[in-house]
Amino acid sequence: MIPSQLLKGTLEGCLLEIIRRREIYGYEISQELARCGFGPISDGTIYPLLMRLEKNGCIAATYRSSAAGPRRKYYTITPAGEAQLRQFCASWGELSAAVQGLFEKEEPCNGQENR
């Protein structure tokens, strides 16, 4: 299971990527995250992020009726969300490369021994 502190800064970008792939509702998002190896993520984590993304204009939502019960709120990505996702991917690439570089080095990065 991925610790919540590690997830905090990346989950928003991951939600944007899932929504970019197809129109989707909240429960499906949590299922997709679990399927991709994130483990169970509570609704109390996902829905506030979705509300913030919607408020910031990164995603749009429409309600649709459901044969399985109450109507569902489906999310799609907006141009602003696509721009934010591109920025996230660039930042993630930089962070990932830096962390990978650190773990591949046999010497401390600043040339000094750890004490």
Rosetta blueprint (number, residue, H / E / L):
1 M L
2 I L
3 P L
4 S H
5 Q H
6 L H
7 L H
8 K H
9 G L
10 T L
11 L H
12 E H
13 G H
14 C H
15 L H
16 L H
17 E H
18 I H
19 I H
20 R H
21 R H
22 R L
23 E L
24 I E
25 Y E
26 G H
27 Y H
28 E H
29 I H
30 S H
31 Q H
32 E H
33 L H
34 A H
35 R H
36 C L
37 G L
38 F L
39 G L
40 P L
41 I L
42 S L
43 D H
44 G H
45 T H
46 I H
47 Y H
48 P H
49 L H
50 L H
51 M H
52 R H
53 L H
54 E H
55 K H
56 N L
57 G L
58 C L
59 I E
60 A E
61 A E
62 T E
63 Y E
64 R E
65 S E
66 S E
67 A L
68 A L
69 G E
70 P E
71 R E
72 R E
73 K E
74 Y E
75 Y E
76 T E
77 I E
78 T L
79 P H
80 A H
81 G H
82 E H
83 A H
84 Q H
85 L H
86 R H
87 Q H
88 F H
89 C H
90 A H
91 S H
92 W H
93 G H
94 E H
95 L H
96 S H
97 A H
98 A H
99 V H
100 Q H
101 G H
102 L H
103 F H
104 E H
105 K L
106 E L
107 E L
108 P L
109 C L
110 N L
111 G L
112 Q L
113 E L
114 N L
115 R L
